[in-house]
Amino acid sequence: MILNPSVQYFIAMTQTKQKPGPGRPKDLEKRQAVLDAAKRLFPQFGFDGVSMEAIAAEAGVSKLTVYSHFGDKDALFTATIRAKCEEMLPPTLFQAAAKGPIRRQLTSIARAFFALVTSQEAIGMQRVMSTLMDSNSRLPQMFWEAGPQRVHDGFADFLRTRIAAGQLEIPDVDRASSQFFCLLKGELHARLVCGCPGDFDERETDAHIKATVDLFLRAYAPVGNKSVATA
């Protein structure tokens, strides 16, 4: 049957629209390349010391590509913080950890957080933020919301599920969440930020994490069931 030319045109256009865009996978790869470049450059040179042109060159893409994915440098900086946190502390971590003895759950989270905050990228970013404390920049608040605040909120939600399960008794969840992470940072994090880490090997790391979890459980194990703190 011979179709009307207008009908043939309509069918051809429909088939064309149904084909997946050939550039999409490449676009996602370019976006990741930009993020990876930003993760390397921001901690090393600071926010003001890195241009969008430099990030584009590091990523091997055009400056237009960088802007098309992230809009401006503030947005890219925020996305970089979020990506680094999700890389080492994915949103599913707190859900996956909520199985088995509470000590094992907390230890799993503690190891992931400690690895994050002592990484070179995190230490570099902490130093960048320190240089902006006396300025009117929005970056410290953006950094806090994209990184530390998200981790804090995720852990607080985890603690609430453990309270509901009878594994913990915590009157102030937000405070307990802050206490846990502050204890984990400990002296080493401050030394790393100052550039004088000293001798801190894997055995010392294990001992530090264990001591932190011990202290947290002694404070928040259910009354009458303090055996949880030593289990």
N, C-alpha and C positions, 0 to 999 in steps of 0.2 A: 504494500500500500504506500502510495506517495503522500508524504505529509506536507501540509501547508508550510511554506518557508518560515513563517513566524512561529509555528509550533516547533519546527526543527531548531530554531534559534533558542527558544525557551528551554528545550530539553538539554541542549548543549550547555547553556549557562548554568542550569541546575546541577549537571554533572560536574562542572568545573568548581562550583561552590562546595560540593561535597568532598572534594579532594582535600586531604590535610595539608596545611601550609608547610611547604618544604623548609622554610627558614626557622621554624619554631624550635627544634632541638638545638640548632646552632645558637639561637638567641639565648636559650637557657645556659648553654655552655659559656657564652660570652658574659652573661650576668655573673656566673660563678667565678669566672676569671677576674672580673672586676673586684668582687668581694675578696678573693684570695690576695689580690694585689694590695687592696686597702688594709687587709689584716697585717701585711708585712710593712707597709709604709707608715701608717699612722703611729704605731708604737715606736718606730725608729726615729721619725722626724717630727712628730707632733702634728697637731691639727693644722696650725698655721704654716708649718714647713712643708706641707704636701699640697700640691695643686691637682686639679682634676686632670690636667694634661699629663702630669707625672704618673698618675694612677692609670690613665689610658695607655701610656707607653709601657708601663710595667705589665699591664694585662694583655698587651698586644692587640688593642682595639682602638677605634677612633674615639675622640673626645665626645662626639655626638652620641655614640653608643652608650657611653657612661651616663650622659645626661638623660638619654631616653629611658634608661632603666631606673635611675635614682633621683632625677630632678635637680638636686643641688648637693653640695658637699655635706651640709648638715644631715640630709636624709641618708646619704651614703655612710656617714660616720655612725649614725644610729643603727643602720642595717648591719654594719660591720660588728658592732658590739653584740647585737642580738644573734648574729650568725655564730660568733665565737662561743657564746654561752650555750646555744642550742647544740653546737658541735660536741661540747664536752659535758654538758648537762642537758640532754634532750628532754622535752616535756614529758616523754614517756618514762623517764627514769624514776620519778616519784611513784608512778603507778606500778611499774615493774618491781620496785623495791618493797612494795607492801605485801610481801609474802614471807612466811617463815618467822623465826624468832625476831623480836624487835631489835635485839643487838645486831643481828646480821643485816637487818634493813638499814639501820642507822650507819653502820660501818660502810655499806655499799655507797650510800649517799655521801658520806664524809670523804671517802677516797676520791670520788669524782669531783667534788667541790675543791678539795685540796689540790688536785692536779690542775684544775682550772686556774685558781688564784695564784699558783706558783709558776705558771707557764710564762715564758718570755714575753708573749704577746700581752698577757694580762698585766704583768709588772710594768711593761712599757706604757700601756694605756693608763695605769695608775699614776705614773710619773707625769704623763701628759695632763691628766686632770689636776694634778697638784699645781701646775703652772697657771691654771685658770681660776684659782680660788679667789683671787682679789679682783677679778674682772667682772664685767656685767654680762659675760657670755652665757648663752642658754645651754651650752654643751655639757656642763656638769650635771644639770638636771636631766638632760636627754640621756646621758650616760647612765645615770642612776636608774631611770625608768626602764631603759632597754636591757640593762644587765642585772645589777644587784636587786632591784625591786622585784623583777620577775622571778628570780631565784628564791627570794624571800617568800613571796606569795605562794609559789609552788610548794615549798617545803611546809609552809603553814597549813596549806590544804592537806598535805600528807599527814601532818601531825593530827589534824582533826579526825581523819579516818582512823588513825591508831587509837585516839581517845575513844571514839565510838566503838572500836573493837575491844576495848578494855585493856589495851596494852600500855597505855600511858594515862597519867592524871596531870593535866596542865591547866592552871587557872587563867593564864594569860598566854595564849598561843603565839601572838605576834612577838611578844617579848622573848619567849622561849626560842622562837626561830632565830631572832637576832643573836641571842646568847650562843646558840649552837655554832653559828658561822663565825662569830667573833672568837670563840674558843679555838675553832679550827685554824683560823689564820695565825693566831699565836704570835710568838716572837719572830719566827722565821719569816713571815710575810713582811713584817716591818723591816727586818734586816735586808731582805731582797730588794725592797723599794729603795732603801738607802744605799744599796750596792755593796753590802758586806755580809753575804750569806753565811760565811764560816763553814765549818764541817757539818754537813747535814745529809746523811746517807739514807738508803732505803730502810735500814733497820730503825733509825731514829724516826723516820716518817711513820713507820708502823706503830712504834711506841707512842708517838704523839697522837695519832688517830685513836688508838685504843684508850689512852688516858682521857681524851675528850669525850668519847662515847661513855666511858665509865662514869665520869662526872655528871653527864647529862642524865643518865639513867638513875643515878643515886638521887638526883633532884626530882625526877618526874616518874619514877616507877610507881605503880599503884600502891596505895597505903595497904599494908597487910600482905603485900606480895613483892617485897624488896628482893626476893630471890631473882627477879628479872634483872636486877642490876649486876648480878654476878653470873648469870646464865651464859 
